[in-house]
Amino acid sequence: MSDNQLRVVWVYPDLLSTYGDQGNVLVVERRARQRGLDVARLDVRSDQPIPTSGDIYLIGGGEDRPQRLAAERLRRDSGLPRAVENGAIVFSVCAGYQILGHEFVNDLGQREPGLGLLDVVSVRGEGERCVGDVLGDIDSRLGLPPLTGFENHQGVTHLGPGSRPLAQVRIGKGNGSGDGTEGAYNDTVFGTYMHGPVLARNPLLADLLLKLALDVNALPPTDDRWYEALRNERISAAQQPA
């Protein structure tokens, strides 16, 4: 962050914005403004260059063909990797999560190169589609309460040694790899299969992105009663017998 302005970039809303994932950028923007921060939000369509001077970049989910198109354009553009080199924070969901890895399987059934910003590889699952509510315990190093959201994906993501699981699932499939992991992260790049939008269900995760971007250990308190009501409702629903 420079010039006392937080720059939030929503990447390719025309291709990657399923299941209300655009709500993630709204939550980050709202929670920053509640702390008195000056926020500049930039929605970057797929025919526009990715700026390299953003502080937080958010990427949503998408269908298979838009995912392939987004990956192709992000590779050609190279702005997002350069932003990460500059210290930017990236938060990605579902198709966006897969794109940030080394490779995934595209709509043509072919292995598609990703950006390599997360040490993960995604393949197409052979079993049932992962659908439904998810509840997981976030990596204790992040110091956050349980993660809640919902998943809808066929992909299976395997983590390499350079990435840590974002959470361990109690309910749901998460990465689908059979090891109980959900999502992945390194110091500045995060990925998850959870929709919801996930940052509305997990506002302290949004706050973590803000703290990392601002390089601070704490933020001023804010009224979280609405968020907590939503969290409690969804956690309770996920724990009900099927």
N, C-alpha and C positions, 0 to 999 in steps of 0.2 A: 504494500500500500504506500502510495506517495501522494503528495499534494493534498493530504488530508481527505482523500476521496477513495472509497472502496469501489473497485471496478469489478462488476459481476457480469460474466459472459454466458449466455444461453446458446449452446452450440446446435445448429441445424434444427430449429423447431419445425421446419417444413418436412423433415425426414424422420426425426427421432423425438417423438412426443406422444407416446401411447399411454393409456391408462392414467391420464392426469399427471404425468411426470413433470409437466411444466409448473405444477404446483411447487416443486422443489425450489425453483428460482424465486418464486413469489415468497416462500417462507424465508429464504436467506435474506432477500431484500427487506422484508418486513422486520425481521429480528435485528437486522443491522440498524434500520431506522429507529426502532424502539430504543436503541442505545445512543441515539443522537448522531449516528454516523451519516455522512454525506455519501449517498450511493449513486453510482452511475451504472445503469443496467444497459447492456447491449445484446440484442437478439441478432445472431449472425446466421443468415440463411446459407444454404449450401452453395449458392452462386457467389458468395462473398468471402473475402479472405478472413482467416482467423487472426485476430489481433494478438500480438505477443506480450502486451503490457497489462493484461488482466490480472486480477488478484485471485478470483475464484471462477472456475469454469464448471458448468453443469451440463451433463449429457443424458438424454432420456433413452427410453426403449423404442423399438420400431419393428416393423415386419421385416421378413427376410430380404426382400429386394431393396427396400430403402436402406437397410443395414449395409448391404454390399455397396450401394452407391455412396453412402456416407463414408465408409472405410476408404474407398478409392479416392474420394475428394480430400479426405483428411491426410492421406499419404502424400498426395500431390502438393497439398498446401504447406505442410510441415510447420504451420504456425503453432499448433498445440504442443508438440514436443519442444519447440523453442521456448514457449511460455513456461513449461515445466522446468526447463533448464534455468529460467529466470527466477524460479522459486514459487510459481503459481500453484494453487491448490486445485485439484480436479476431483469432481464427484460424478460417478457414472452409474447408470441403471440398465440392467438387462442387456439389450443389444449394444448399448454404449459401453457397458462393462466388457463384453466380449471383444469389441473393437480395440480397447486399450491393451489387450493381451497380445501375445505373439501371433496367434492365428485362431481362426474359427472356421466353421463350415458354412458356406454361403447358400443362397437359394438354388444354385446350380449343382449342389452336392459336391462342390470343390473346396479345397482348403484355401482360405483367403487370408493374406497377411494382415495382421493388425499393426498397431503403432509401437508395441513393445514397451509401453509405459508401465505395465504390470506384468510380473513374471507368472503368467497363467496361459494355458492353452485350452480352448473350448472345442468340443466335438458334439455331434448330434447324438442325443440319447436314443437307446434302442427300446426302452420300456415305455411305461405310461408317461404322459405329459405331466410336468410338475405344476399343479394348480391348487390354489387355496391359501388360507392364512398361514403365516409363518411367525414363530416366536423363537427368539434365540438370545443367547447370552453373549454380549459383545466382549471382545478381547479385553481382559482386565487391565491391560496397559493403557487403554483409552479412558478408563474411569467413568463409564456411562451405564445407565440402566438398561434392562433388556430391550432388544430390538424387535419391533413389530412391523408387519407389512403383509402384502400378499404377493404370491408368485404366479406366473403363467408363462412357462418356457419349456422347450424340449431340449435345450442345451445342457451339456454336462461340462463343468469347468474344473480343471485340475491345476492345483497351485504348485509352482516351483519354489525353490529355496529362497528366492528373492522377495516373495510376498508372504504376508501373514493372513490367516483367516480373519475376516471382520467379525464373525460370530460363530458360535456353535449352536446348532438348532436343537430346540426342544420339540417343536412342532413344525412339520414341513420338510421339504427336501433340500432347500438351499442350493448349493453348487451341484447337487445331483450325483456326486462322485462316490457316495456311499460312506464317506468318512465323517459325516455330520457337520461339515463346514458350510458357511454361508459367506459369500463375498470374499474380497481380498483387499489388502491395502499395503502401502509402503509409507514412507514418511510424508508424502504430499499427494499421493494418488489413491483414490478409493473407488471400489466397485462393488455392486450388490445386485442381486436379482429382484430385490423387493420394490414393489410399487406401493401406492397407497394414497397420495404420494408419500414416500417414505420419510421425508423430512417434516411433513406435517404430523405424522404419527410419532416422530422421534425428534422433537425440537432441540434436544441437547446435542444431537448429532450435528444439526445445523450450526449450533453454537460452537462446536468443536472446529468446524470449517472456518468460522469467523476468527476464532482464537489463533488458529494456525496462520491464517492470512495476515492478521494483525500482529502476530508474534507476541501475544500476551498470554498470561496464565489464567486470567479470569475476566469476565464481562460483568457490567452492572446488572443487577437483578431485573427481571421483567415479570409481568403478570402471565403465568402459565396455566391458569385455571381451565381455559378452553382446551388447550393442548392435552392437559392431564385427563380431562373428561373423555376426550377422544381416545387417548391411549388406553385408559381403563376399560372403556367400552369394547374396543377391539381385542384387547388381551383376554377379557372375559369371554368374548364370543369365540376366540380361537381355542380356549380351553374347554368349551362345552363338548360333550360326547357327540360324535357324528351321528 
